[in-house]
Amino acid sequence: MSVVATIRDRIYSDFLMPSRLGAYRHLLETALAAGYQILSIERYWRLVTDGALDPAGRHLVLRHDIDTDPQTAALMWQIEHDLNVEGSYFFRLSTLDRGLMERIADVGSRVSYHYEELATVAKRRRPADAAAAEQLIPEAQELFERNLERLRSMTGLSMDVVASHGDFVNRKLGIKNTAILADRSFRARMGIVLETYDQDFLDTVSSYHRDMPYPHFWMEGDPLVAIARGAPIIYMLVHPKPWRVHRTANARDDATRLLEGLAYRLPARSARRPA
């Protein structure tokens, strides 16, 4: 795709695209009509680990990553509430909305943390490669612990299932934020029962679908196709941005990405930890 076409699509996606929330409702209604139980990651995983998942049933596991725009997330949650279904909502520190988080949790859906501490530390320390980034894991773990404890205290929620956010610096360095939870003792100390990219969890699903911006909308294929063929366990990851334009939120996100990318090219700060 040419640079001009890429810029054109980005402008349309971020500022001009009509709302697709009607299509989102249709997707969930289609799943319900086909006999799918739509449920959160937490409830699904509890059924799996308890050996209580109906092998003859159809399940759609619904995950929301709130990378930007809690306002659109609230509209998506209202659709789910109207349809009496539940999902999992993962908020970044930059998208925390305590009122929305409380409303979601109060009616049965789950709210937890969309963490990115390794990327945060890497943007500050600017390691040269993945090997250098691995040396930052202890610092990122300390930051994760502080942030998670603050969120748990603020919300009163267990937040024992968490989801890694992917940042440009993760892609640049070739290391994911999940690296901070590879240490099982650290994970146990933090009370984390599941990371959404854990392989033993992913191995249980039969069809995985992740949304993406215009013009493609789905990265791993349209979940409507999986519903039509009766895939037994559909795992669907959605974000607010591909479903409704929020110009202010999108402009803020675009500006943040641009500024962070420019800052990353500047000379790195000292890798030495402050005393």
Order of alpha helices (4+ residues) and beta strands (2+ residues): alpha-alpha-beta-alpha-beta-alpha-beta-alpha-beta-alpha-alpha-alpha-beta-alpha-alpha-beta-alpha-beta-alpha-beta-alpha
